[in-house]
Amino acid sequence: MLVTCAGILVVDLIAANLPKISDPGELTYAPRAIEVHMGGHAGNVSIDLRKLGLGKGEVSSIGAVGEDTFGDFLESLLKRHDIVTHLQRVAGVGTSKDLILVVTGEDRRFHTDLGANVHLSPEYVLTILKEEKPLIFYAGGVGFTGRFDEQLTETLQEARELGCLTFVDPVTPYKHGWDFIIPPIKWTNIFHCNLDEAAEITGKDNPQKAARLLTGKGAELVIISLGEKGLIAEMKETLLKMPAFKVPVIDPTGAGDALCAGVMRGLLRATNCRRSELSELSTDELVRILLEGEAAGAACVTMVGTTTGVTGENVSRILREQEATALSHCEISSL
């Protein structure tokens, strides 16, 4: 197995290109269909990886869903993409759903029920992890995965002992503070979050200071997404500032997940799909990996849905058309 993805699975109900949010009692017509898509980090990233070129049997997805039609929908979608699927079916609890409202020109508004995600069993994840022994273990959407959150440190430690490179991508935690994520960072090779999350975790509004603190906690590579301003990343006492690719934004849902998938695809390409250390990467290789991640994130926002626009063809086109400009504006400094 190349990549095992574990974490939240969600059914996204997306209303995009809305002219406004309705006032109480008001009816607002959606100008396009209200669409149903895969959501949740573990599902999005696994599908993105397949669409970016990883082969059948090289990607797996682990998550908790209910014994309902929504769980059936997610299972069928994962299997349709030939993803090795491990679903923990939870009786008496529904599959998580997210109502996403996207007003034209504004950021998304999320309305999520937790569903089965909070019942994800760390023992279930570990059993699969030991069987698959992937090159990369991705833990996505940690923050409302219940006991999996509580035992994330032990899970990552076990993954590292198995020879996995670990990748953590959290969300705003449910009913507990961000302090839960600090101990696991010691066992995290790659840590990704957005600017708001970085500020909440570290208490630092400045992304450079936040990245410095996170690497100080043990993360080997820290990537902080800055939306339309691009990203910053820190590794090996090197700070990189990278601009965003310019694309028409239809629906930004899933862009961070696509970025993570693109980074993993670039990393696997750079290492020829062999077990290796991040420290072996040159700065130029790291820049290329991050560019592939940003291109995947950019491809994502051009269509409605978390994975619809993410394809190898779209990523290659964005890189072909804009890579030279992005490289010319990339800033690299030593710390």
N, C-alpha and C positions, 0 to 999 in steps of 0.2 A: 504494500500500500504506500502511495506517495503522500497523501494527505488524509488525515482523519479529522473531521469537523464535529465538534460537540457543542451544544448550547441550545439557544431558544429556537423554536419553530412556531411560526405564526401564519395565519391566513390574513392577508392584507386585502381590505376593501377600499379601493382608491377612487376618489372623485377628484379628477385633475382639471385644470383650466377653469376653475370656478370664478365667476365674476365677483362674488362676495360670499360671506358667511351669512346665512339667513338670520334675521332678527326673530325674536320669539313669536311664534305663530305664523311666520312668513314662509312661503314656498319659493325656493329658488331652483330653477331648472339647471341641471348639469348640462353643459354644452356638448359633452361627449359621454360615452357610456361609463357607468360606474363599474370598474373592472375588479376582478378577483384574481389575486396573484399569490405566489409564494412569498412569505415574509420570514423574518427572523434570521439572525446571523448564520446559524449552522446550515440552514437550507439555502439561503442566498449564496453564500460563499461556495458551497459544494457545487451548485448548478453553474455559477460563474466559472469555476475551475474547469468544468467539463466543456463549457462553451468557448473557453480560451485554449482548448486543445489537449487537456489531460485525457488519457484514454479510459476506456471502459475497464472497471475494476481497479482504477488507480485513485479513486476518491470515494470516501464514505461519509455518511452523515448520521449523527446520533442525536436524538432528542425525545422529548416526552409529548405525547398527544392524547387526546381523549378517545373513547370508544364511540366515535360519532362520524358523521359524513365529512366534517372538516378534516378530521384525522385521515380519513380515507383519501380525501382530495390531496393532501400533502404527500401521502405515501405514493399515490399513483403518479404524482408529478415528479418526485425524486426518482422513482423507478423508470419513468419514461425517459429520463436523462441518463439512464444506466449508471446510477449512483448506488453503491452498496449501502443499503438502507437498514438502519437499526432503530426501530421506534419502540419506545417504552409506552405501552398502552395503559392509561390510568383510568380505572373504573370510577364512575360517579363524578368525573370532572370533565368539562368541555375542553376542546382544543382552543388554544389562545387565538384571539382575533384582534385586529387593529384597524380601526376606522380612520383613514387618512384623508384629510381635506386639504387640497392644494389650490389656494387662490392665486390667480395669475400675478406674477411679480412678487409673491410673498413666500416665506418659508412654509414648510409643511406643518400641519396641526395633527398630532397623534392622539388617539383615544383608544387605549389598549386594555383588554382584560387579560389577566395573568394566565388563566386556564391551567393546563397541565404542566407548564414550564417549571413552576415552583416545586414540582414533584420529581424532577430529574434526579435519578439515583447516581451518586458517585461510584458506587460499587458496579453498577451496570456499565458505566463509561469505562471504568478501569478494566473490567473483564474484556471488553472489545479492544481496548487499547493494547492490552497484552497479547491478544490474538493477532492484531494487524501490524503492530510495531512499525508505524509509518515513519517516513522521513520527517514529516511536519505534523505536529498536533496543534490544532487550532481550537481555542476555547472562546466562543463568541456569544455576546449577549449576557455574559456573567453579570450578575447584579440582581436578577430576579429568577435565579434557578435554584432557590431553596438550599438543600443540603449540598448540592454541587458547589454553590458559592462557599459554604462553610468549610468544605474539604478541598478547595481549589489548590491550596498550597501542596497538600499531599499528592493530589493528582498530577500536578505539574512536576513535582519531584520524581514521582514514579516514571513519568514520561521521559524526563531527562536521563534517568537511569537506564531506560530502554533504548537510549540513543536518539530520541526524537528532538528536533528543534521545536521549541514551544512558542506559540503566537497567541497573545491574549488581546481581546477587544471587548471592553466592558460597556455596559449601559448604566444609566442612572439607577441606583439600587432601590429596591422596594423594601420599605420598612426597616432599613438599617443604613448606616452612614457609609461614606466612601472609604472609611478606614479598613474595610474588609479586603480591599485590593492591595494594600501595602505589603503584607507578608508574602503573597504569591509573586510579587514583582522580582524577588530574589531568584526565582526559578523560571523567569521569563526571558527568552531570547529576544523576541520582538514584541513591543507593546504599542498598540495603536489606540488613539482616542481623538475626539475633536477638541476644539479650543475651549468650549464651555466645560466639557468633562475634565480637561487638563486643569482648568482653574479650580474646579470643585475639589479635585483630588489633592492638588498641591497647595492651594491657597495663593497661587501666583497667576495674575492676569497676563503677564508677559509670557508668551509661549516659549521663548528661549530659556527663561528661568525655570519654567515648568519642566521642560525637557531635561535640563541639567539636574533638577531634583530627582526626576524619575530614573535617570541613568545612575544617579547616586544611590538609589534604592536597590539597584541590581540589574535593571533591564539593560540588555546589551545594545539594542537598537530601539530608539523611541521615535515614533512617527506621530505628529500632531497635524490633523487636517485643519485647514484654515478656510474651507469653502472656496469662494471665488478668488481668494488671495493665494491659493495653492497649498503648500505644506512646509513645515520645517521638520528636520530629522537630525538626530544626534547619534553618533556612534564613534567609538575609538577616539574620543577627544576632538572629533570633527563635527562641525555644524553645517548643515545644508539648508538653504532657503530656495524653494523651487516654486515658480509661478504656476498658475492653473492654465490648462488648455482652454481655449475659447470655443465653446459650442453652444447651440441653442438649447436652453433649459426648458424641458417639458415637465419633468417630474424628477426631483432630486432624491426621491426615496431609494435607498439601497446604494447610494454612491460610495459611502464608506466601506460597505461590504465588498463592492466591486474593486475598490482600491486595494483592500487586503488580498483579494484573490489575484489581482494583477501583480502585486508584490511577490506573492508566493510563486506565481507562474514565472516571473522574471528570475527569482532566486533559483528555482529548479533548472531553468535554462542555463544560468550562469555556472551552476555546479554539476551540470550534466546528470541531474537526478541521482546524485550520490550523497552519502552522508558526509557532511563537512561542517566546518565551523564558520560562523559569520566573520570571525577575525581574519579568515583567509581572503576575504573579498578586498579588492582594491577600491579606492574612492571612485574611480571611473565606473567600475562594475556596480557599485551601490547607486550611483546616479542613474545608470541605465535601468536598474531594477525599480527605483522609485518613479522614473518616467513611465515605465510600463504600468505601474500601479495607478498613477494619475490618469493615464490614457484610458484605462479600464473604468475608472470613476467617471471620467468625462463621457465615455460612450454610454454609461448607464443613464445619465440624466436626459438623454435625447429622446427617450421613449417612456411611456407610462409603464410602471412596474419595476420591481427591483432587479430583474435579470434580463428583461426583454431586449435592451439595447446592447448588452454585453456580448460581443462576438469577437473572435480573432480578427475578422475582416475589418470591423469598425475600429478596433484598437490599432491595427496596422495602418489604417488610413489616417487616423489622428496623428500618429507618430510620424508618418511620412510627410504630412502637410505642416506640422507644427513643431517637430522635435528640435530642429535647428534654432528656431526662435526661443524655445524654452531653455535650451542649453546656454544660449547667449545671455539669458537673464538669471541663470542659476548662480547663486552665491555660495561659495565654499570657504569656510574659515576654520582655523585651528583654535582650540580652547585652551 
